[in-house]
Amino acid sequence: MRTLPYVLVFVLAVLGVLALGLVIGADSAEAQEVWWDGEGADNLASTTENWNSTGGNDIAPNTGYHVVFNGTSTKSCTWDITAEIASFLMDTGYSGTVTQGNNDINIGAGGFGQVAGVFTGVGGSTHWVIDSGDFAHTGGTITNSVLRLWFTGTSDVNINTILKALKNEGNITLNSNVGIYGGSITNGEFYNYDTINIASAKILYFYEYGVTTTPAYENTGTINGPGNINFQLRGQTCSIDIGDHDCLITIQRSGAGAYHTTLKLLGDSSNNDSIFCFSSHATYTMTLDTNGYNLTCTGDVETGTRGIIDLGEGTHTFGGDFDGVATGSGAIPGTSTCYFTGTDKTIELQAADSFYNLYVTGSYTLNSIIEVSNHLYIDGELAHTSYCVEVTGNGYSFDLNGTFDHRIYLNGTGDLEGYVNSTMEGSIYCDENVTLHTSTGSLSIKETGWYNVTVIQWDEVYGWYADASTNLTFEIGGLAPDTAYDKTIDAVYDATLYANGEGVASFYHDSWSGHFFELEVNVTVNITSTPDTHAYIQIAYYYNVTCSVDGTTMTVTTNAEWLVVDAGEYQVKGIPLEDDAGFYYVNITLSLDAKSDYQNYTLEVNVATEEGVIDGVTILGIILCGMFTGFAFFDKRLIFLAGITWMLSAMIVFGEFGALFLILPLGFGMILVIDGVFEYVPD
C-alpha cells in the first residue's frame, strides 16, 4: 500500500485549517453586531442562546461587539457582561427593560443610544455605566435617580433624566437637561475632572434633599457654556466645594420643609459668569454662605426673592451688578472685604443690609442707600444718584483716590482720608465725632480751588450736615492746629464745629435756598531748609531739601553736571573734581497739585580745601612761612624769600585769587615792618 508523501499531507492539512478559519472568521465578522432574541432559558446577557448574529449563530456580546435590542424580542435583559463593547443601542420596537447587573457596563467610542424600552441602572451600588462615546437618549425611559454615568472621552450627551451620579474625565457637551439626585437616604455624586460644556438653554441640576449633608461633589475641572448649573436644595445645610465655573450659577431653595436652607462653601470659588440666589418657598429663605472662603464673580450677583448672601470673612471680587433688593433678600457683611471692579455697573441693597469693607476700583452707581460699617475705599468712580453711603460704627475709615460723586452719611467715630486729586461732589452727614484729614493731598467737594473744602448746601444738593452735639474735626495735610491762623468757629445748625489746619475759616449763613456753611482750608507749600552755597574739590556735597507738607514732587535744574538729583529722597548731592571749580546755579521746585515753592541759589566750588580742614601741604606751607619770616628778622637778605613763601602758601590754602588779593599785600606789609625795624648792613 502506497502512502501519500508527507509534504502533500502537510499541504492538505494547512488548506483545511485555512478553510475552517475562513468559515469561522466569516461568522465572527458577522457576529461583531449581535442582537437580542431572548431564546435562552434566562434573561442574562452572558447566555449565548439569548443572542443572534448576521451569520445565524448564537454569540454573546464580547469585546468590540455592537449590541442591539430591537423588535426581535421584547424580553427583558439583565446585563452581566464586563467586556467593553463597541456600542449599545436600544432601538425601535424594543419594549422590554435592560437592567444593569452587579457590574460595570463598558461602552466604547460607538456610545450609548436609546429610542425605546426601559434602561435601569444598578442604583445604590458603586458600579458605573462607563461611556467613551456619545450618549443619545431620544426615546424610551431611563429610570430616574439610579443611573451612575461615567464619561471618559469626547461626548455629546442627551440624557433627559435624573442621574444618581455623574463622573467626567473627558470633554462632554450637555445638549439636554441633566439632573443629579441626592435624596434623604443616599446622596447624589458629582465628579468633574475635565471639561463640561452646558449648551444654550440647558441646565445641569443638582438636587439635594438631605436635611444636613456634605454630598460627594468634586469639581477640579471646568464647567462652562451658555447654559447654567442649578443647585436645588431643600435641606437645612448643604456643604459643597463648588469649585470654578464659567457659566451661570443658580442657587434655589425648592420643595417643602419647615426650615431655611443654606449652601455653605467648602473652598474658594471663581465664576466667570453670574450668580443668582433665591427661594421658591413662600416662607423660607435660601442662603449662600461663603463660610470664610473667597468668592469671585465677574458677572452679576443677584439675590432674588428670599435669597441671602452671607459674605462672611473672605475677600470677594465682583465685576458686575450687585442686586440685593428683592422681597426678603439680603446681604450679611460679616467682616468681609468686597471689591467692585466692573465698568458702568450698579450696587443696590436692602435698607438694613451693609458691607463691612467696600472697595470700589471700577465705575459704579448706587441704586440704594449703601451702609459700610468699617472701611470705604474709592479708587475708581462712585457716581451720583439720589442715594447716599452710610459709614457707620466706630473706627471706620474712608479713603478717596478717585471720583466720589455722591452723598455720604457718617454715623460713628472714624477717619476720612483723601488723596491727591480726589474730588467729591456729594453731601456728608455727621452724627458723631468725625475726623477728616488728607494725608497726602487735596480733598475737594464741588471743587472751587486747590486745598479748598467748600460746602455749598446740605439741603437737597451738597453739603456737610452735623447734627446737635457733633464735633467735626478737620486735619488737612496732617497739620496740627496753629493758633497763629484764623480759626473762626461758628455753630452750624445747633452743632459744634471744630476746624484744625492751616488758614481755616467757617461761617453760618441763611439764604432762600437753606442753611449752608463754607469751610476753606488753604495749605501752602513751603521749603523749610537752607542750602550750603559752597562746595569743595574732592569733598562730597549734600543738600537735603525739606518742606512744610508731605507728598510734594521735587524738580531741579542746574548747570552743574557733577550734581546728582535724588527726587525721591529730596537730595541734591555730588563730588566736584579739580576741573569743576567755579560758580553754578541751582533751581529747586517743590510742588503739590497747583501749590509750589521755589528756591534758587548760586553754588560756588572752591579749589582750596574746605574751611577747617588742614592737610599736610598746608601745614608744611605754614612751617616754611614761619621759618623764613623769623630768619628775615636777623638777615634782611631773606625778606624776598619769606615773601615768596607766603605767596605760595596762600595759593595752596586759598587759591590763586586769595594769594593775589589777600595774602600778598599782607606779606609785603610784614616785609616793610621788618625793614623799618632792622637796618640793612651791606657786606
C-alpha positions as CSV (number, residue, x, y, z in Angstrom):
1,M,0.0,0.0,0.0
2,R,1.4,3.3,-1.1
3,T,1.1,6.3,1.3
4,L,0.8,10.0,0.4
5,P,4.0,11.9,0.7
6,Y,4.4,13.8,4.0
7,V,4.6,17.1,2.1
8,L,1.3,16.5,0.4
9,V,-0.3,15.6,3.8
10,F,1.0,18.8,5.3
11,V,-0.3,21.0,2.5
12,L,-3.8,19.4,2.7
13,A,-3.8,20.0,6.4
14,V,-2.9,23.6,6.1
15,L,-5.6,24.1,3.4
16,G,-8.2,22.5,5.7
17,V,-7.3,24.7,8.6
18,L,-7.5,27.8,6.4
19,A,-10.9,26.8,5.1
20,L,-12.2,26.3,8.6
21,G,-10.7,29.6,9.6
22,L,-12.5,31.4,6.7
23,V,-15.8,29.9,7.8
24,I,-15.3,30.8,11.5
25,G,-13.9,34.2,10.5
26,A,-16.9,35.0,8.3
27,D,-19.2,34.0,11.1
28,S,-17.2,36.1,13.7
29,A,-17.2,39.1,11.4
30,E,-21.0,38.9,11.2
31,A,-21.1,38.4,14.9
32,Q,-19.5,41.8,15.5
33,E,-23.1,43.0,15.5
34,V,-25.4,41.0,17.7
35,W,-29.0,41.5,18.7
36,W,-31.1,40.2,21.5
37,D,-33.6,37.4,20.6
38,G,-34.3,36.2,24.1
39,E,-34.3,32.5,23.2
40,G,-32.3,31.4,26.2
41,A,-33.7,29.9,29.3
42,D,-32.9,33.0,31.4
43,N,-32.6,36.7,30.8
44,L,-28.8,37.1,31.3
45,A,-26.8,38.9,28.7
46,S,-24.0,36.4,29.1
47,T,-26.2,33.5,27.8
48,T,-25.3,32.9,24.2
49,E,-28.7,31.5,23.3
50,N,-30.2,34.9,24.0
51,W,-28.4,36.4,21.0
52,N,-28.3,36.1,17.3
53,S,-25.8,37.4,14.7
54,T,-25.7,38.0,11.0
55,G,-24.4,34.5,10.4
56,G,-27.3,33.0,12.3
57,N,-25.0,31.9,15.2
58,D,-25.8,32.4,18.8
59,I,-22.9,34.6,20.1
60,A,-22.9,36.5,23.3
61,P,-21.5,40.1,23.2
62,N,-17.8,40.4,23.7
63,T,-15.0,43.0,23.4
64,G,-15.6,45.2,20.3
65,Y,-19.2,44.0,19.6
66,H,-22.0,46.2,18.6
67,V,-25.1,45.3,20.7
68,V,-28.7,45.9,19.5
69,F,-32.0,45.5,21.3
70,N,-34.9,45.7,18.7
71,G,-38.3,44.2,17.9
72,T,-36.8,40.7,17.5
73,S,-37.7,40.2,21.2
74,T,-39.3,42.3,23.9
75,K,-37.9,40.0,26.6
76,S,-36.1,41.9,29.4
77,C,-32.4,41.6,29.9
78,T,-30.0,41.7,32.9
79,W,-26.6,42.9,31.7
80,D,-23.9,40.9,33.4
81,I,-21.1,41.3,30.9
82,T,-18.0,43.3,31.8
83,A,-16.2,43.3,28.5
84,E,-16.0,46.7,26.7
85,I,-18.4,46.5,23.8
86,A,-18.2,48.9,20.8
87,S,-21.7,50.3,21.1
88,F,-25.0,49.8,22.8
89,L,-28.4,50.5,21.1
90,M,-32.0,50.1,22.3
91,D,-33.7,50.6,19.0
92,T,-37.3,51.0,17.8
93,G,-39.5,48.0,18.5
94,Y,-37.9,47.0,21.8
95,S,-40.4,47.4,24.7
96,G,-38.5,45.4,27.4
97,T,-36.3,46.5,30.2
98,V,-32.5,46.3,30.3
99,T,-31.2,46.3,33.9
100,Q,-27.6,46.7,34.9
101,G,-26.3,43.8,36.9
102,N,-23.9,44.0,39.7
103,N,-21.1,45.1,37.5
104,D,-19.9,48.0,35.3
105,I,-21.2,48.3,31.8
106,N,-18.3,49.4,29.5
107,I,-19.1,51.0,26.2
108,G,-16.5,52.2,23.6
109,A,-16.4,55.0,21.2
110,G,-19.6,53.9,19.5
111,G,-21.5,55.2,22.5
112,F,-25.0,54.6,24.0
113,G,-28.3,55.1,22.1
114,Q,-31.9,54.6,23.3
115,V,-35.0,55.3,21.3
116,A,-37.3,52.7,23.0
117,G,-37.6,50.4,26.0
118,V,-36.6,51.0,29.6
119,F,-33.0,51.2,30.9
120,T,-32.3,50.8,34.6
121,G,-29.0,51.4,36.4
122,V,-27.7,49.4,39.3
123,G,-28.8,52.1,41.9
124,G,-27.1,52.2,45.3
125,S,-24.0,50.2,44.3
126,T,-20.6,51.5,43.3
127,H,-20.9,50.3,39.7
128,W,-21.0,52.6,36.6
129,V,-22.0,52.8,33.1
130,I,-18.7,53.8,31.5
131,D,-19.1,55.5,28.1
132,S,-16.2,56.6,25.8
133,G,-18.6,57.9,23.1
134,D,-21.8,59.8,22.8
135,F,-24.9,59.2,25.0
136,A,-28.1,59.7,23.0
137,H,-31.3,59.2,24.9
138,T,-34.0,60.3,22.4
139,G,-36.8,57.9,23.4
140,G,-37.9,55.3,25.9
141,T,-37.2,55.6,29.6
142,I,-34.1,55.8,31.8
143,T,-35.2,55.1,35.4
144,N,-34.7,58.2,37.5
145,S,-32.1,58.6,40.3
146,V,-30.3,55.2,39.9
147,L,-28.0,55.5,36.9
148,R,-24.3,56.2,37.6
149,L,-22.8,57.5,34.4
150,W,-19.1,58.0,33.8
151,F,-17.7,59.6,30.6
152,T,-14.1,59.1,29.5
153,G,-13.9,60.5,26.0
154,T,-15.3,63.3,23.8
155,S,-19.1,63.0,24.0
156,D,-22.3,64.7,23.1
157,V,-24.8,63.9,25.8
158,N,-28.6,63.8,25.7
159,I,-29.9,62.2,28.8
160,N,-33.2,64.0,29.8
161,T,-33.3,62.2,33.2
162,I,-32.1,62.4,36.7
163,L,-28.9,60.5,37.5
164,K,-27.7,59.1,40.7
165,A,-24.1,60.0,39.9
166,L,-22.1,61.7,37.1
167,K,-18.4,61.5,36.6
168,N,-16.5,63.1,33.8
169,E,-12.9,62.5,32.8
170,G,-13.4,63.6,29.2
171,N,-14.7,66.6,27.2
172,I,-18.5,66.4,27.1
173,T,-21.3,68.7,26.0
174,L,-24.7,68.5,27.7
175,N,-27.3,69.0,25.0
176,S,-30.2,68.3,27.3
177,N,-31.2,69.0,30.9
178,V,-29.3,66.7,33.3
179,G,-30.2,66.2,36.9
180,I,-28.2,64.6,39.8
181,Y,-30.2,63.4,42.7
182,G,-29.1,63.2,46.3
183,G,-32.1,62.1,48.5
184,S,-32.5,61.9,52.2
185,I,-31.2,58.3,52.3
186,T,-28.4,58.2,49.8
187,N,-26.7,61.4,48.5
188,G,-26.0,62.1,44.8
189,E,-22.5,62.2,43.5
190,F,-20.8,64.6,41.1
191,Y,-17.2,64.4,39.9
192,N,-15.7,66.6,37.2
193,Y,-12.1,66.3,36.4
194,D,-12.0,67.7,32.9
195,T,-14.5,69.8,30.8
196,I,-18.3,70.0,30.8
197,N,-19.9,72.4,28.4
198,I,-23.6,73.1,29.0
199,A,-25.4,74.0,25.8
200,S,-27.6,77.1,25.5
201,A,-30.9,77.0,27.5
202,K,-29.8,73.7,29.1
203,I,-29.4,73.1,32.8
204,L,-27.2,70.8,34.9
205,Y,-29.4,70.3,38.1
206,F,-28.1,69.2,41.4
207,Y,-31.0,68.1,43.7
208,E,-30.1,67.7,47.4
209,Y,-32.9,66.9,49.8
210,G,-31.0,65.7,52.8
211,V,-31.6,67.7,56.0
212,T,-27.9,68.3,56.6
213,T,-25.5,66.9,54.0
214,T,-22.0,67.1,52.7
215,P,-22.5,65.3,49.4
216,A,-19.8,63.8,47.1
217,Y,-19.2,66.9,44.9
218,E,-15.8,67.4,43.3
219,N,-15.1,69.9,40.6
220,T,-11.4,70.4,39.7
221,G,-12.1,70.8,36.0
222,T,-14.1,73.3,34.0
223,I,-17.8,73.8,33.7
224,N,-18.7,76.3,31.0
225,G,-21.1,77.2,28.2
226,P,-24.1,79.4,27.7
227,G,-26.3,77.1,29.9
228,N,-26.3,77.1,33.7
229,I,-25.8,74.9,36.7
230,N,-28.7,74.9,39.2
231,F,-28.4,73.8,42.9
232,Q,-32.0,72.9,44.0
233,L,-31.8,72.4,47.7
234,R,-34.4,71.6,50.4
235,G,-32.5,70.5,53.4
236,Q,-31.2,72.8,56.2
237,T,-27.5,72.9,55.2
238,C,-25.7,71.5,52.2
239,S,-21.9,72.0,52.3
240,I,-20.1,71.8,48.9
241,D,-16.8,73.0,47.4
242,I,-18.4,74.1,44.2
243,G,-15.0,75.0,42.5
244,D,-14.7,77.2,39.5
245,H,-17.3,77.8,36.8
246,D,-17.7,79.7,33.5
247,C,-21.4,79.6,33.4
248,L,-24.5,81.0,35.2
249,I,-25.0,79.5,38.7
250,T,-28.5,79.4,40.2
251,I,-28.9,78.5,43.9
252,Q,-32.5,77.7,44.7
253,R,-34.5,76.6,47.8
254,S,-37.3,74.4,46.5
255,G,-39.8,71.9,47.8
256,A,-41.5,71.5,51.2
257,G,-39.9,71.5,54.6
258,A,-40.3,73.9,57.5
259,Y,-36.7,75.3,57.7
260,H,-34.4,77.8,56.0
261,T,-31.8,76.4,53.6
262,T,-28.1,77.2,53.4
263,L,-25.5,76.3,50.7
264,K,-22.2,76.5,52.5
265,L,-18.9,76.8,50.5
266,L,-16.1,74.5,51.4
267,G,-13.4,76.3,49.3
268,D,-12.7,79.3,47.3
269,S,-14.8,79.7,44.1
270,S,-14.4,81.7,41.0
271,N,-17.2,82.2,38.4
272,N,-16.7,84.0,35.1
273,D,-20.5,84.5,34.8
274,S,-23.3,85.4,37.2
275,I,-24.7,84.1,40.4
276,F,-28.4,84.1,41.2
277,C,-29.7,83.0,44.7
278,F,-33.4,82.8,45.6
279,S,-36.1,80.7,47.3
280,S,-39.2,79.4,45.6
281,H,-40.7,78.6,49.0
282,A,-43.3,81.1,50.2
283,T,-41.7,81.5,53.7
284,Y,-38.2,80.1,54.0
285,T,-35.0,81.5,52.7
286,M,-32.1,80.3,50.6
287,T,-28.6,81.5,51.8
288,L,-25.3,81.3,50.0
289,D,-22.8,81.2,52.9
290,T,-19.2,81.9,51.7
291,N,-18.1,80.4,55.0
292,G,-14.8,82.3,55.2
293,Y,-13.8,81.5,51.7
294,N,-13.2,83.9,48.8
295,L,-15.8,84.3,46.1
296,T,-15.0,85.8,42.7
297,C,-17.8,86.6,40.2
298,T,-17.1,88.6,37.1
299,G,-20.8,88.7,36.2
300,D,-23.8,89.9,38.2
301,V,-24.6,88.8,41.7
302,E,-28.4,88.9,42.5
303,T,-30.3,87.8,45.5
304,G,-33.8,87.2,44.3
305,T,-36.9,86.7,46.5
306,R,-35.8,85.4,49.9
307,G,-32.3,84.9,48.7
308,I,-29.4,85.9,51.0
309,I,-25.7,86.1,50.5
310,D,-23.6,85.8,53.7
311,L,-20.2,87.4,52.8
312,G,-18.5,86.0,55.9
313,E,-14.8,86.7,56.5
314,G,-13.5,86.3,53.0
315,T,-12.3,88.6,50.3
316,H,-14.7,88.8,47.4
317,T,-14.4,90.3,43.9
318,F,-17.5,91.3,41.9
319,G,-17.3,92.5,38.3
320,G,-21.0,93.1,37.5
321,D,-24.1,94.5,39.1
322,F,-24.8,93.6,42.8
323,D,-28.6,93.5,43.3
324,G,-30.0,92.6,46.7
325,V,-33.3,94.4,47.0
326,A,-35.8,91.7,46.1
327,T,-38.5,90.8,48.7
328,G,-37.0,89.1,51.7
329,S,-33.5,89.1,50.2
330,G,-30.4,90.4,51.9
331,A,-26.6,90.6,52.3
332,I,-24.8,89.8,55.6
333,P,-21.5,91.7,55.7
334,G,-19.6,89.7,58.3
335,T,-16.0,91.1,58.4
336,S,-15.5,90.6,54.6
337,T,-13.8,92.8,52.1
338,C,-15.7,93.3,48.8
339,Y,-14.0,94.7,45.7
340,F,-16.2,96.0,42.9
341,T,-14.2,96.1,39.7
342,G,-16.7,96.4,36.9
343,T,-17.4,99.2,34.4
344,D,-20.7,101.1,34.4
345,K,-22.3,98.8,36.9
346,T,-24.7,99.3,39.9
347,I,-24.9,98.4,43.6
348,E,-28.2,98.0,45.3
349,L,-29.0,96.7,48.8
350,Q,-31.9,96.5,51.2
351,A,-32.0,99.3,53.7
352,A,-31.0,97.1,56.6
353,D,-28.0,95.5,54.8
354,S,-24.4,96.6,54.6
355,F,-20.8,95.9,53.6
356,Y,-18.0,95.7,56.1
357,N,-15.1,96.8,53.8
358,L,-16.2,98.2,50.5
359,Y,-13.5,98.9,47.8
360,V,-14.7,100.4,44.5
361,T,-12.0,100.2,41.9
362,G,-14.3,100.3,38.9
363,S,-17.1,102.6,38.0
364,Y,-20.4,102.1,39.8
365,T,-23.7,103.9,40.6
366,L,-25.7,103.4,43.7
367,N,-29.3,102.4,43.3
368,S,-30.0,102.4,47.0
369,I,-28.6,103.6,50.3
370,I,-25.4,101.7,51.0
371,E,-24.1,101.2,54.5
372,V,-20.4,100.5,55.2
373,S,-19.6,99.5,58.7
374,N,-15.8,99.7,58.6
375,H,-13.9,100.9,55.6
376,L,-14.9,102.6,52.4
377,Y,-12.3,103.0,49.7
378,I,-12.9,104.7,46.4
379,D,-10.1,104.2,43.8
380,G,-12.5,104.3,40.8
381,E,-15.8,106.1,40.4
382,L,-18.9,106.1,42.5
383,A,-21.4,108.0,40.5
384,H,-24.1,110.4,41.8
385,T,-27.7,109.4,42.4
386,S,-30.3,110.4,44.9
387,Y,-28.9,107.8,47.4
388,C,-26.1,108.1,49.9
389,V,-23.4,106.0,51.5
390,E,-23.8,105.5,55.3
391,V,-20.5,104.8,57.0
392,T,-21.3,103.6,60.5
393,G,-19.7,102.2,63.6
394,N,-16.6,103.3,65.5
395,G,-13.1,103.2,64.0
396,Y,-14.2,103.3,60.4
397,S,-12.1,104.9,57.7
398,F,-12.8,106.4,54.3
399,D,-10.2,106.7,51.5
400,L,-10.6,108.8,48.4
401,N,-8.3,108.1,45.5
402,G,-10.8,108.6,42.7
403,T,-14.1,110.3,41.9
404,F,-16.8,110.2,44.6
405,D,-19.8,111.9,43.1
406,H,-22.2,111.1,45.9
407,R,-23.6,111.8,49.4
408,I,-22.0,110.1,52.4
409,Y,-23.6,109.7,55.8
410,L,-21.2,109.3,58.7
411,N,-22.7,107.6,61.7
412,G,-19.9,106.9,64.1
413,T,-16.4,107.9,65.0
414,G,-13.7,107.4,62.5
415,D,-11.4,108.9,59.9
416,L,-11.9,110.2,56.4
417,E,-8.8,110.2,54.3
418,G,-8.3,111.8,51.0
419,Y,-5.5,111.7,48.4
420,V,-4.2,113.8,45.6
421,N,-6.7,114.9,43.0
422,S,-9.7,113.4,44.9
423,T,-13.0,115.0,44.0
424,M,-16.2,114.8,46.0
425,E,-19.5,116.1,44.6
426,G,-21.8,114.9,47.3
427,S,-23.2,115.7,50.8
428,I,-21.6,114.5,54.0
429,Y,-23.8,114.0,57.1
430,C,-22.2,113.5,60.5
431,D,-24.0,112.0,63.5
432,E,-21.0,111.7,65.9
433,N,-17.4,113.0,66.2
434,V,-15.6,112.7,62.9
435,T,-12.1,113.5,61.9
436,L,-11.5,114.5,58.3
437,H,-7.9,114.6,57.1
438,T,-6.0,114.4,53.9
439,S,-2.7,112.7,54.5
440,T,-1.0,113.4,51.2
441,G,-3.0,115.7,49.1
442,S,-6.2,117.7,48.5
443,L,-9.8,116.9,49.2
444,S,-12.5,118.9,47.3
445,I,-16.2,119.0,47.5
446,K,-17.7,120.7,44.5
447,E,-14.2,121.9,44.0
448,T,-13.6,125.6,44.0
449,G,-9.8,125.6,44.3
450,W,-6.8,123.6,45.4
451,Y,-6.8,122.7,49.1
452,N,-10.3,124.0,49.5
453,V,-13.1,122.1,51.2
454,T,-16.2,124.0,50.2
455,V,-19.7,123.1,51.3
456,I,-22.5,124.6,49.2
457,Q,-25.7,123.4,50.6
458,W,-26.7,120.5,52.8
459,D,-30.4,120.5,51.8
460,E,-31.0,118.5,48.7
461,V,-27.8,119.5,46.9
462,Y,-24.4,119.2,48.5
463,G,-23.1,119.9,52.0
464,W,-21.8,118.8,55.4
465,Y,-24.5,118.3,57.9
466,A,-23.6,118.0,61.6
467,D,-26.5,117.5,64.0
468,A,-26.5,118.6,67.6
469,S,-23.6,117.7,69.9
470,T,-21.4,116.6,66.9
471,N,-17.8,117.6,66.6
472,L,-16.5,117.8,63.1
473,T,-12.7,117.9,63.1
474,F,-10.6,118.7,60.0
475,E,-6.9,117.9,59.8
476,I,-5.6,118.9,56.3
477,G,-2.2,117.6,55.3
478,G,-1.7,116.1,58.8
479,L,-1.0,119.5,60.2
480,A,-1.7,120.2,63.9
481,P,-3.8,123.3,64.9
482,D,-1.9,126.5,65.0
483,T,-3.4,129.4,66.9
484,A,-1.5,131.8,64.7
485,Y,-4.0,131.3,62.0
486,D,-7.6,132.5,61.8
487,K,-9.9,129.8,63.2
488,T,-13.3,131.4,63.5
489,I,-15.7,128.7,64.8
490,D,-19.4,129.1,64.4
491,A,-22.3,126.9,65.4
492,V,-23.9,125.2,62.4
493,Y,-27.5,124.2,62.9
494,D,-27.1,123.8,66.7
495,A,-23.9,121.8,66.3
496,T,-20.3,122.5,67.3
497,L,-17.8,122.7,64.5
498,Y,-14.1,122.4,65.2
499,A,-11.6,123.0,62.4
500,N,-7.9,122.2,62.7
501,G,-5.5,123.0,60.0
502,E,-3.9,126.0,58.3
503,G,-5.9,129.0,57.3
504,V,-9.3,127.8,58.4
505,A,-12.5,129.8,58.2
506,S,-16.1,128.7,58.7
507,F,-19.4,130.6,58.9
508,Y,-23.1,130.1,59.2
509,H,-25.4,131.6,56.7
510,D,-29.1,131.8,55.9
511,S,-30.5,132.2,52.4
512,W,-33.6,131.4,50.4
513,S,-32.0,128.0,49.5
514,G,-31.5,126.9,53.1
515,H,-28.7,126.7,55.6
516,F,-25.2,126.2,54.5
517,F,-21.7,126.9,55.6
518,E,-18.3,127.0,54.0
519,L,-15.1,125.6,55.3
520,E,-12.0,126.7,53.4
521,V,-8.5,125.3,54.2
522,N,-5.6,127.0,52.5
523,V,-2.4,124.9,52.9
524,T,0.7,126.3,51.2
525,V,3.9,124.5,50.1
526,N,7.0,126.0,51.8
527,I,10.6,124.9,51.5
528,T,11.9,124.9,55.1
529,S,15.6,124.0,54.5
530,T,18.6,126.3,53.7
531,P,21.3,125.2,51.3
532,D,25.0,125.3,51.7
533,T,26.2,127.6,48.9
534,H,29.9,126.4,49.0
535,A,31.3,123.1,47.7
536,Y,34.9,121.9,47.7
537,I,37.1,119.9,45.4
538,Q,37.1,116.2,46.2
539,I,34.7,116.6,49.1
540,A,31.1,115.3,49.0
541,Y,28.4,117.9,48.8
542,Y,24.9,117.2,50.2
543,Y,21.7,119.2,50.4
544,N,18.6,117.6,52.0
545,V,15.5,119.6,50.9
546,T,12.6,119.7,53.5
547,C,9.1,121.0,53.1
548,S,6.1,122.1,55.3
549,V,3.9,119.3,53.8
550,D,4.4,115.8,52.6
551,G,3.8,114.3,49.2
552,T,5.4,117.0,47.1
553,T,7.3,116.5,43.8
554,M,10.8,117.9,43.5
555,T,12.3,119.1,40.3
556,V,15.8,120.6,40.0
557,T,17.5,122.5,37.2
558,T,21.3,123.2,37.3
559,N,24.3,123.7,35.1
560,A,26.5,121.7,37.4
561,E,26.9,118.4,35.6
562,W,28.6,116.9,38.6
563,L,25.5,117.3,40.8
564,V,23.1,114.3,41.2
565,V,19.4,114.9,42.0
566,D,17.6,112.2,44.0
567,A,14.0,113.4,43.8
568,G,12.6,110.5,45.8
569,E,14.9,111.3,48.8
570,Y,14.7,115.1,48.2
571,Q,18.5,115.3,47.9
572,V,21.0,117.3,45.8
573,K,24.4,115.8,46.0
574,G,27.7,115.2,44.3
575,I,31.6,115.4,44.4
576,P,33.2,118.2,42.4
577,L,36.6,117.4,40.7
578,E,39.5,119.8,40.0
579,D,38.0,121.0,36.7
580,D,34.7,121.8,38.4
581,A,35.9,124.9,40.3
582,G,33.7,127.9,39.7
583,F,30.1,129.1,40.1
584,Y,26.8,127.2,39.4
585,Y,23.1,127.9,39.6
586,V,20.8,125.5,41.3
587,N,17.0,126.0,41.0
588,I,14.7,123.8,43.1
589,T,10.9,123.5,42.9
590,L,8.6,121.6,45.3
591,S,5.0,121.2,44.0
592,L,1.8,119.6,45.2
593,D,-1.1,119.8,42.8
594,A,-1.3,123.6,42.0
595,K,0.8,124.7,45.0
596,S,4.5,125.3,44.6
597,D,7.5,126.8,46.3
598,Y,10.9,127.7,44.7
599,Q,14.5,128.0,46.0
600,N,17.2,129.3,43.7
601,Y,20.8,129.7,44.8
602,T,24.4,130.0,43.5
603,L,26.8,127.3,44.4
604,E,30.5,128.1,44.5
605,V,33.1,125.4,44.1
606,N,36.5,126.3,45.6
607,V,39.8,124.8,44.7
608,A,41.1,125.2,48.2
609,T,40.4,122.7,50.9
610,E,37.3,123.1,52.9
611,E,37.5,125.5,55.8
612,G,38.6,123.8,59.0
613,V,40.4,121.1,57.1
614,I,44.3,121.3,57.3
615,D,46.2,118.8,55.1
616,G,49.9,118.1,55.1
617,V,50.7,120.6,52.4
618,T,49.0,123.4,54.3
619,I,51.0,122.5,57.5
620,L,54.3,122.5,55.5
621,G,53.5,125.9,54.0
622,I,52.7,127.4,57.4
623,I,56.0,126.0,58.8
624,L,58.0,127.4,55.9
625,C,56.3,130.8,56.2
626,G,57.2,130.9,59.9
627,M,60.8,129.8,59.4
628,F,61.7,132.3,56.6
629,T,59.9,135.2,58.3
630,G,61.8,134.5,61.5
631,F,65.1,134.4,59.6
632,A,64.2,137.7,57.9
633,F,64.3,139.5,61.3
634,F,68.0,138.6,61.6
635,D,69.1,138.8,57.9
636,K,67.2,141.1,55.6
637,R,68.5,139.2,52.6
638,L,65.9,136.6,53.4
639,I,63.0,139.1,53.1
640,F,62.4,138.3,49.5
641,L,62.4,134.5,50.1
642,A,59.9,134.9,53.0
643,G,57.6,136.9,50.7
644,I,57.7,134.2,48.0
645,T,56.9,131.5,50.7
646,W,53.9,133.5,51.9
647,M,52.5,133.7,48.4
648,L,52.9,130.0,47.7
649,S,51.3,129.0,51.0
650,A,48.4,131.4,50.3
651,M,47.9,129.8,46.9
652,I,47.8,126.3,48.5
653,V,45.3,127.4,51.2
654,F,43.1,130.0,49.5
655,G,43.7,129.6,45.7
656,E,45.5,131.9,43.4
657,F,42.9,134.7,43.8
658,G,43.3,134.6,47.6
659,A,47.1,134.8,47.2
660,L,47.0,137.8,45.0
661,F,44.3,139.8,46.8
662,L,44.6,138.7,50.4
663,I,48.0,137.3,51.4
664,L,50.3,139.1,49.0
665,P,49.6,142.6,50.5
666,L,49.8,141.1,54.0
667,G,53.2,139.6,53.2
668,F,54.7,142.7,51.7
669,G,53.3,144.7,54.6
670,M,55.1,142.5,57.0
671,I,58.3,142.9,55.0
672,L,58.1,146.7,55.3
673,V,57.6,146.4,59.0
674,I,60.7,144.2,59.2
675,D,62.6,146.6,57.0
676,G,61.7,149.5,59.3
677,V,62.9,147.8,62.4
678,F,66.2,146.4,61.2
679,E,68.8,148.4,59.3
680,Y,70.2,146.9,56.2
681,V,74.0,146.5,56.6
682,P,75.8,145.6,53.4
683,D,78.8,143.4,53.4
